Amino acid sequence: MSLFGKPNQGDFNLEYPKDSKRFVKAYSQGMMDGMEIWVDSVTGVNYLFHFVGNSGGLTVLLDRDGRPVVSTRHS
């Protein structure tokens, strides 16, 4: 079965255990005004989520050279 039960096409042909999470929170700071770093457990890409109250924004976390930050999995 593919992600969201759709036909297998392109890079969206992903399968992983039912009890695992695709996105994992790696860092959190603040409560009403803060930021979080989320990691895609399939690709390793890091995302920065900044929020104030009930609004916020999500973007790819970039290194100083403008490339996406990619985490590697360590067992």
C-alpha positions in Angstrom: 0.0 0.0 0.0 1.4 3.4 -0.9 1.2 6.7 1.1 -2.4 7.9 1.3 -3.6 4.9 -0.6 -2.9 6.5 -4.0 -1.4 4.8 -7.0 2.4 4.4 -6.9 3.9 7.2 -8.8 7.3 9.0 -8.7 8.9 9.6 -5.3 5.7 9.1 -3.4 6.0 5.3 -3.5 6.8 5.2 0.3 6.1 2.5 2.7 7.0 2.5 6.4 5.6 0.8 9.5 2.1 1.9 10.6 3.3 3.0 14.1 6.2 5.2 12.9 5.9 8.9 12.4 7.0 10.6 9.1 7.9 13.9 10.9 9.8 13.9 14.2 10.2 17.1 16.4 14.0 17.5 17.0 14.0 20.8 18.8 11.5 23.2 20.5 11.9 26.6 22.0 9.2 28.9 23.4 5.5 28.5 24.1 3.4 31.3 22.6 6.2 32.7 20.5 8.8 30.2 19.4 10.3 27.8 16.9 10.6 24.1 16.3 12.8 22.0 14.1 11.1 19.0 12.5 12.9 16.2 10.6 11.4 14.2 7.8 12.2 10.6 8.8 12.2 9.4 5.2 14.4 12.0 3.5 16.2 13.5 6.5 15.4 17.0 5.5 15.0 19.5 8.4 12.2 22.1 8.5 12.0 25.2 10.7 8.5 26.1 12.1 8.2 29.5 13.6 5.0 30.4 15.4 3.4 33.3 17.3 0.1 32.6 19.0 -2.1 30.7 16.6 -0.2 31.5 13.4 3.0 30.3 12.0 5.1 29.4 9.1 7.1 26.4 7.9 10.2 26.4 5.7 13.2 24.2 4.8 16.1 24.8 7.2 19.1 25.9 5.2 22.8 25.9 6.1 25.1 28.9 5.6 25.6 28.0 1.9 21.9 27.9 1.2 21.6 24.1 1.0 18.9 22.2 2.9 20.1 20.7 6.2 19.8 16.9 6.0 20.1 14.7 9.1 21.5 11.2 8.9 20.1 8.4 11.0 22.4 6.8 13.6 21.5 3.4 15.0 
